[in-house]
Amino acid sequence: MAVAACSSGPEKPRPAPLPPVTATLGVETVWTAQIGPSQAALSPASVAGRLFAASSTGTLVALDATTGRDLWRLNIGTPISAGVGSDGETAAVVTQSNQLLAVAAGKEIWRVQLPARTFTAPLVAGKRVFVLTADRTVTAFDGQTGARLWSQSRSAEPLVLAQSGLLMAVGDTLVAGISGRLVGFNPLTGAVRWEAPVGTSRGTNEVERLVDIVAPASRLGDSVCVRSYSAAIGCVDTSRGTLAWTRPAQGIVGVHGDDRLVFGVESSGRMQAWQRSSGEPAWQSDRLLHRTLTAPLAVGRVVVLGDSEGTVHVLSREDGSEMNRLTTDGSAVIAAPIMAGNVLLVQTRNGGLFAWRPR
């Protein structure tokens, strides 16, 4: 049974009106595009100057990240449930009917049936496509033929999150978030190289005990910092598979960071920063409480995140003060902002793609 990150309950507090902001960082709109509406948080992917994005209605598109020009556009004829993974040539998505599709040059090259749902974008790397399904199984497929190469399963818990988990390449290791642990696999064979616990189940019922690792993560060399859903954040040394530190934290979306700090959003909308080396708190800000924020993106001297009203907030990495505020189409920003080439990009629920560049 899948559980969405937002559940019914007492009415949530309303956010306070945003005060006027004095822009201390100039930003200009570079381009906009339309891909179609998305109910799910379908994160786009940027590789080698190309942007790959999908909509829930079944549209998959590759664009030039600098200009927004379509390189190709394909309607796969069925709704899409997870974001796009790509190595710059092959793009992969998963449909709501649990089919994994691979596309190259705007044409479908293969399609295979998965045994379970997935909410995590496939990872395309090393001529392979890797998938993390909701039953906590990691499977590798041949990138050219779709042939299944190996599969590793873990005991499934009664509930899983209906949001993106973590699947990434770190050097020659495939790293996946399984329950509250980071697990390193040999991508060629599926053999487990190491496991590192980040979050521990402590609740009194199945929902409270959910501690799945959620995307995105912050990687700096061998250091990977992640969030365990509503339980903790922590950093793992992937060269040794050991936990560097962990801290209790109540957020439900992933984290990002730089060489000094890790940034995250708590469930209330409180922004927090931790020292990457030790996990010690650096600062916190309540300026954006109750705004249903995306995970942050750390880039240069700013931290960027979107909200449920389509506003993109550009904050100082030093203290969380607002440096600029960007508008989209008024619908929710559905996933963490990304850098696509040299532009900042977000995707909205109504299907807008918006790209900006500092000026």
C-alpha positions in Angstrom: 0.0 0.0 0.0 1.4 3.4 -1.0 1.1 6.4 1.2 1.3 9.9 -0.2 3.5 12.4 1.6 0.5 14.6 2.3 -2.4 13.0 4.1 -5.7 14.1 5.3 -6.0 15.5 8.9 -6.5 18.7 10.7 -6.6 21.8 8.5 -3.1 23.1 7.9 -2.1 26.5 9.1 -2.3 29.1 6.3 1.0 30.8 5.3 1.5 34.4 6.1 1.5 36.8 3.1 4.9 37.2 1.6 6.4 40.6 2.3 7.9 42.6 -0.6 11.4 41.5 -1.5 14.3 43.6 -2.5 16.2 41.7 -5.2 19.9 41.6 -4.3 20.6 39.0 -7.0 19.5 39.8 -10.6 17.8 37.0 -12.5 16.4 37.0 -16.1 14.0 34.7 -17.8 15.8 32.7 -20.5 12.9 30.6 -21.9 9.7 28.9 -21.1 8.0 25.8 -22.5 4.9 23.7 -22.1 4.9 19.9 -21.6 1.5 19.1 -20.2 0.0 18.8 -16.7 1.5 16.5 -14.0 -0.2 15.3 -10.8 2.9 13.5 -9.7 6.2 15.0 -8.8 7.9 14.0 -12.1 11.4 15.4 -11.7 13.2 16.4 -14.9 16.8 15.4 -15.7 19.6 17.5 -17.2 22.6 15.8 -18.9 25.2 17.2 -21.2 23.3 20.4 -22.1 20.0 18.5 -22.7 16.9 18.6 -20.6 14.6 15.6 -20.3 11.1 16.1 -18.9 7.8 14.2 -18.7 4.2 14.9 -17.9 1.6 12.6 -16.2 -0.4 12.6 -19.4 2.3 10.7 -21.3 4.5 13.3 -23.0 8.2 12.9 -22.9 10.4 15.6 -24.3 14.1 16.5 -24.8 15.1 20.1 -25.1 18.2 22.2 -25.6 18.8 23.4 -22.1 20.2 26.8 -23.3 17.4 27.8 -25.6 14.4 25.6 -24.7 14.2 24.3 -28.3 12.6 20.9 -28.7 15.1 18.3 -29.8 12.4 15.7 -29.9 8.9 15.1 -28.3 7.0 11.9 -27.9 3.6 10.9 -26.6 4.0 7.4 -25.3 0.2 6.9 -25.2 -0.1 6.1 -21.5 0.2 8.1 -18.2 3.7 8.4 -16.6 4.2 7.7 -12.9 7.9 8.5 -12.3 10.3 11.1 -13.5 12.9 10.8 -16.3 16.3 9.2 -16.2 18.8 9.7 -18.9 22.5 9.5 -19.8 22.1 12.1 -22.5 21.2 9.6 -25.2 18.7 7.1 -23.8 15.8 8.3 -21.7 13.7 6.1 -19.5 10.4 6.5 -17.7 7.9 4.3 -15.9 4.1 4.3 -16.7 1.2 4.1 -14.3 0.6 0.5 -15.6 4.2 -0.4 -14.3 5.9 -0.5 -17.7 9.5 0.6 -18.1 10.1 2.4 -21.4 13.4 3.4 -23.0 13.5 6.1 -25.7 16.4 7.2 -28.0 16.3 10.0 -30.5 12.5 10.4 -29.9 11.7 6.8 -30.6 10.7 4.0 -28.3 13.3 1.3 -28.4 11.9 -1.2 -25.8 9.3 -1.6 -23.1 9.2 -4.2 -20.3 6.6 -4.9 -17.6 7.7 -4.4 -14.0 6.3 -6.5 -11.1 5.5 -3.5 -8.9 4.8 0.2 -9.0 7.6 2.7 -8.9 7.7 6.4 -8.0 11.4 6.8 -8.5 12.9 7.9 -11.8 15.0 5.2 -13.5 18.8 5.7 -13.5 20.4 5.3 -16.9 24.2 4.8 -16.6 26.9 2.5 -18.0 24.6 1.2 -20.9 22.2 0.0 -18.3 18.8 1.1 -16.8 18.3 0.7 -13.1 14.9 0.7 -11.4 13.9 0.9 -7.7 10.3 -0.4 -7.3 8.0 0.3 -4.4 8.5 -3.2 -3.1 12.1 -2.2 -2.4 13.6 -4.2 -5.2 16.4 -2.9 -7.3 16.6 -4.3 -10.9 19.1 -3.8 -13.7 18.2 -3.9 -17.4 20.3 -3.9 -20.6 20.0 -0.4 -22.0 19.8 -1.5 -25.6 17.5 -4.5 -25.4 15.6 -4.2 -22.1 16.8 -7.7 -21.0 16.8 -8.1 -17.2 20.3 -8.6 -15.9 19.9 -8.9 -12.2 17.5 -8.1 -9.3 18.0 -7.6 -5.6 15.0 -7.7 -3.2 14.6 -6.7 0.4 11.7 -7.7 2.7 8.9 -5.3 2.0 7.1 -3.3 4.7 3.3 -2.9 4.7 3.5 0.7 3.4 5.7 2.6 1.0 5.8 6.3 0.1 4.2 7.5 -3.1 7.2 9.8 -3.8 10.6 9.5 -5.3 13.2 7.4 -3.5 16.9 7.6 -4.1 18.8 5.8 -6.9 22.2 7.2 -8.0 25.6 6.4 -9.2 28.6 7.2 -7.1 31.8 6.2 -8.8 31.6 2.6 -9.7 28.8 1.9 -7.1 25.1 2.0 -7.5 23.6 3.6 -4.4 19.9 3.1 -3.5 17.8 4.1 -0.5 16.0 1.1 0.9 13.9 1.7 3.9 16.0 4.0 6.1 19.4 2.7 4.8 21.7 3.6 2.0 22.8 0.5 0.2 25.8 0.2 -2.2 25.5 -2.3 -5.0 28.0 -3.6 -7.6 26.1 -2.4 -10.8 27.4 -5.3 -12.8 26.2 -8.1 -10.6 23.9 -6.7 -8.0 26.1 -7.8 -5.1 25.8 -5.7 -2.0 29.0 -3.9 -1.1 27.9 -2.0 2.0 24.9 -0.7 4.0 24.6 2.4 6.1 21.6 3.1 8.4 20.4 6.7 8.4 16.8 6.6 9.9 15.4 4.2 12.4 11.7 3.2 12.7 10.3 4.4 16.1 6.6 5.0 15.6 3.6 3.1 17.0 2.0 2.4 13.6 2.9 1.6 10.0 2.7 5.2 8.9 4.9 6.6 11.7 7.4 3.8 11.1 8.0 4.8 7.5 11.7 5.9 7.2 12.3 5.5 3.4 15.2 7.6 2.0 13.7 10.3 -0.2 15.2 12.2 -3.2 17.1 14.3 -3.9 20.4 13.9 -2.2 23.6 16.0 -1.9 26.7 14.4 -3.3 30.2 15.8 -2.9 32.8 13.3 -4.0 32.3 10.2 -1.8 30.1 12.1 0.7 26.3 11.6 0.1 23.9 13.3 2.5 20.3 12.2 2.5 17.0 12.5 4.3 15.1 9.6 5.9 11.4 10.5 5.7 10.2 12.3 8.8 13.0 10.8 10.9 16.5 12.0 10.2 19.1 13.5 7.9 22.6 12.1 7.6 25.8 11.9 5.6 27.5 8.6 4.4 31.0 8.0 3.3 30.3 5.9 0.2 34.0 4.9 -0.2 33.8 2.9 3.0 30.0 2.5 3.4 30.0 4.1 6.8 27.7 6.7 8.4 29.6 10.0 9.1 26.7 11.5 11.2 22.9 11.6 11.6 20.5 14.1 13.1 16.8 13.9 13.9 14.8 15.9 11.4 11.1 16.0 10.6 11.1 16.8 6.8 9.5 14.8 4.1 11.5 16.0 1.0 15.1 15.5 0.1 18.1 17.7 0.8 20.9 19.4 -1.1 24.1 21.1 -0.2 27.6 22.3 -1.0 31.1 21.7 0.4 30.2 23.4 3.7 26.5 23.1 4.4 23.6 20.7 3.9 20.2 22.4 3.4 16.7 21.0 4.1 13.1 21.9 4.6 11.1 20.6 7.6 7.5 19.6 7.4 6.4 23.0 8.7 8.3 24.9 6.0 11.2 25.8 8.3 14.5 26.0 6.4 17.5 24.5 8.1 21.2 24.2 7.4 23.7 21.8 9.0 27.5 21.7 8.8 28.4 19.0 6.3 31.4 17.9 8.2 29.7 17.3 11.6 25.9 17.7 11.3 26.0 20.6 13.7 23.2 23.1 13.1 24.3 26.2 11.2 21.1 28.3 10.9 17.3 28.0 10.5 14.7 30.3 9.0 10.9 30.5 9.5 10.3 33.0 6.6 8.5 30.4 4.5 6.4 28.5 7.0 3.4 26.4 5.8 4.1 27.0 2.1 4.5 23.3 1.0 8.0 23.7 -0.2 10.0 21.5 -2.6 13.4 20.2 -1.7 16.1 22.8 -2.1 18.8 23.3 -4.7 22.2 24.8 -3.5 24.0 26.6 -6.3 26.8 29.2 -5.8 25.8 31.6 -3.0 22.1 30.8 -3.0 19.6 28.1 -2.1 16.6 27.8 -4.4 13.2 26.1 -3.8 9.7 26.3 -5.1 6.3 26.3 -3.3 2.7 25.2 -3.9 1.7 28.6 -5.4 4.3 28.5 -8.1 6.7 30.9 -6.5 10.4 30.2 -6.6 12.4 31.5 -3.7 16.1 32.5 -4.0 17.6 32.5 -0.6 21.1 33.3 0.8 23.1 30.2 1.7 24.5 32.1 4.7 21.3 32.8 6.7 18.2 32.0 4.5 17.3 35.6 3.8 15.5 36.2 0.6 17.6 37.5 -2.3 14.9 37.3 -5.1 11.5 35.8 -5.8 10.5 34.4 -9.2 7.0 33.7 -10.5 5.8 30.9 -12.8 2.2 30.1 -13.9 0.7 30.1 -10.4 0.5 26.3 -10.1 2.7 24.3 -7.7 6.3 23.6 -8.4 6.3 19.8 -8.5 9.9 18.9 -7.8 13.2 20.4 -6.6 14.7 23.0 -9.0 17.6 21.8 -11.1 20.5 23.3 -13.0 20.2 22.5 -16.7 23.5 23.6 -18.3 23.9 27.2 -17.0 20.2 27.9 -16.4 18.0 27.3 -13.3 14.9 25.3 -14.2 11.6 24.3 -12.5 8.5 22.4 -13.7 5.0 23.2 -12.6 1.8 21.2 -12.1 0.2 22.9 -15.0 3.0 21.7 -17.3 5.2 24.8 -17.5 9.0 24.6 -17.8 10.7 27.9 -16.6 14.3 28.7 -17.1 16.3 31.6 -15.6 19.9 32.8 -15.6 21.6 35.3 -13.2 22.4 38.6 -14.9 
